[in-house]
Amino acid sequence: MQLAKEAFEVEEKEEKLVSDAVKHLSEANVKINVLTSEFSSKAEESRRQKEEITHLLAKVCDLQAKNKGLRSDNAEFRGNQCAYKETQEELTAELADFKEKYREIVDLLRDTQEELRRVSKKRKSDSYQGLGEHGIRGMFSQEIDSEEGKKNHFDLCPFHFFV
């Protein structure tokens, strides 16, 4: 009996050990399934992140190329801007020179017109002295003819400067 009792106890211990082993294997399988599921989701997330990284790297390369092109354009525009500014300064200086020359010419024209008036008045006063009636009429007709000639001359000139 003792042997049967010992066999029974060993059998119970064996069943308990098998039961514990099955329980531990079941728990391990559950953990393996959970870990496999987590691994799959992490692998999928990693794949999506790699795709996003690839997409973002391509976008960065495109933006760098665009930036390089814009910098080149900007450098060209700055060069043009400098050239335009220099040209504008040159033209402004030329315009100032032309204005000064214009003022000088207008002053010379006034002086010349004034001189012509004085000379004309002097001639008139000199021709009036000692002339008879026929001489005065002849002088007036000659004066009228010369005034009409002046008008025609100034009508032909496109620049009338009376400043």
C-alpha positions as CSV (number, residue, x, y, z in Angstrom):
1,M,0.0,0.0,0.0
2,Q,2.7,2.1,0.7
3,L,3.9,1.7,-2.8
4,A,0.4,2.5,-4.2
5,K,0.3,5.5,-1.9
6,E,3.6,6.7,-3.1
7,A,2.7,6.0,-6.7
8,F,-0.5,8.0,-6.2
9,E,1.4,10.9,-4.6
10,V,3.9,10.8,-7.4
11,E,1.1,10.8,-9.9
12,E,-0.6,13.7,-8.2
13,K,2.7,15.6,-8.2
14,E,3.2,14.7,-11.8
15,E,-0.3,15.9,-12.7
16,K,0.3,19.1,-10.8
17,L,3.6,19.6,-12.6
18,V,2.0,18.9,-16.0
19,S,-0.9,21.2,-15.1
20,D,1.6,23.9,-14.0
21,A,3.6,23.4,-17.2
22,V,0.5,23.6,-19.3
23,K,-0.6,26.8,-17.4
24,H,2.9,28.3,-17.9
25,L,2.9,27.4,-21.6
26,S,-0.6,28.9,-22.0
27,E,0.6,32.1,-20.4
28,A,3.7,32.1,-22.5
29,N,1.6,31.6,-25.6
30,V,-0.6,34.5,-24.6
31,K,2.5,36.7,-24.0
32,I,3.9,35.5,-27.4
33,N,0.7,36.4,-29.2
34,V,0.6,39.8,-27.5
35,L,4.2,40.4,-28.3
36,T,3.7,39.2,-31.9
37,S,0.8,41.6,-32.3
38,E,2.8,44.5,-30.8
39,F,5.7,43.6,-33.0
40,S,3.5,43.6,-36.1
41,S,2.0,47.0,-35.2
42,K,5.5,48.4,-34.5
43,A,6.8,46.9,-37.8
44,E,3.8,48.5,-39.6
45,E,4.4,51.8,-37.8
46,S,8.1,51.6,-38.7
47,R,7.3,50.9,-42.3
48,R,5.0,54.0,-42.4
49,Q,7.6,56.1,-40.8
50,K,10.2,55.0,-43.3
51,E,7.8,55.9,-46.1
52,E,7.2,59.3,-44.5
53,I,11.0,59.8,-44.0
54,T,11.6,58.9,-47.7
55,H,8.8,61.3,-48.8
56,L,10.1,64.1,-46.5
57,L,13.7,63.6,-47.7
58,A,12.5,63.9,-51.3
59,K,10.6,67.1,-50.4
60,V,13.7,68.5,-48.6
61,C,15.8,67.8,-51.8
62,D,13.2,69.5,-53.9
63,L,13.1,72.5,-51.6
64,Q,16.9,72.7,-51.5
65,A,17.0,72.7,-55.3
66,K,14.3,75.4,-55.4
67,N,16.1,77.4,-52.7
68,K,19.3,77.2,-54.7
69,G,17.5,78.4,-57.8
70,L,15.9,81.3,-55.9
71,R,19.2,82.3,-54.5
72,S,20.7,82.4,-57.9
73,D,17.7,84.4,-59.2
74,N,18.1,86.7,-56.2
75,A,21.8,87.3,-56.9
76,E,21.0,88.0,-60.5
77,F,18.2,90.5,-59.5
78,R,20.6,92.2,-57.1
79,G,23.1,92.6,-59.8
80,N,20.5,94.0,-62.1
81,Q,19.3,96.3,-59.4
82,C,22.8,97.7,-58.9
83,A,23.1,98.2,-62.7
84,Y,19.7,99.9,-62.8
85,K,20.7,102.1,-59.9
86,E,23.9,103.1,-61.5
87,T,22.1,103.9,-64.8
88,Q,19.5,105.9,-62.9
89,E,22.2,107.9,-61.2
90,E,23.9,108.5,-64.5
91,L,20.7,109.6,-66.1
92,T,19.9,111.9,-63.2
93,A,23.3,113.5,-63.5
94,E,22.8,113.9,-67.3
95,L,19.4,115.4,-66.7
96,A,20.8,117.9,-64.2
97,D,23.5,118.8,-66.8
98,F,20.8,119.3,-69.5
99,K,18.7,121.4,-67.2
100,E,21.8,123.6,-66.5
101,K,22.6,123.9,-70.2
102,Y,18.9,124.7,-70.9
103,R,19.0,127.5,-68.3
104,E,22.2,128.8,-69.9
105,I,20.7,128.7,-73.4
106,V,17.5,130.4,-72.2
107,D,19.7,133.1,-70.5
108,L,21.7,133.5,-73.7
109,L,18.4,133.7,-75.7
110,R,17.1,136.5,-73.4
111,D,20.3,138.4,-73.6
112,T,20.4,138.1,-77.4
113,Q,16.7,139.2,-77.7
114,E,17.4,142.1,-75.4
115,E,20.5,143.0,-77.4
116,L,18.4,142.8,-80.6
117,R,15.7,145.1,-79.1
118,R,18.4,147.6,-78.1
119,V,20.0,147.5,-81.5
120,S,16.6,147.8,-83.2
121,K,15.6,150.8,-81.0
122,K,19.0,152.4,-81.7
123,R,18.6,152.0,-85.4
124,K,15.0,153.3,-85.3
125,S,16.1,156.4,-83.3
126,D,19.1,156.9,-85.7
127,S,16.9,156.6,-88.8
128,Y,14.3,159.0,-87.5
129,Q,16.7,161.8,-87.1
130,G,17.0,163.9,-90.2
131,L,14.6,161.9,-92.4
132,G,11.9,163.5,-94.5
133,E,8.4,162.3,-94.9
134,H,9.4,159.8,-97.6
135,G,12.3,158.5,-95.6
136,I,10.0,157.7,-92.6
137,R,7.5,155.9,-94.7
138,G,10.2,153.9,-96.3
139,M,11.7,153.1,-92.9
140,F,8.3,151.9,-91.6
141,S,7.6,149.7,-94.5
142,Q,11.1,148.3,-94.2
143,E,10.6,147.8,-90.4
144,I,7.2,146.1,-91.0
145,D,8.8,143.8,-93.5
146,S,11.6,142.9,-91.1
147,E,9.2,142.2,-88.2
148,E,7.2,139.8,-90.4
149,G,10.4,138.1,-91.3
150,K,11.2,137.6,-87.7
151,K,7.8,136.2,-87.0
152,N,8.2,133.7,-89.8
153,H,11.6,132.8,-88.5
154,F,10.3,132.1,-85.0
155,D,7.3,130.2,-86.3
156,L,9.7,127.8,-87.9
157,C,11.6,127.2,-84.7
158,P,9.9,124.6,-82.5
159,F,11.5,125.9,-79.3
160,H,10.1,129.1,-77.9
161,F,11.7,129.8,-74.5
162,F,10.0,132.6,-72.7
163,V,10.8,131.7,-69.1
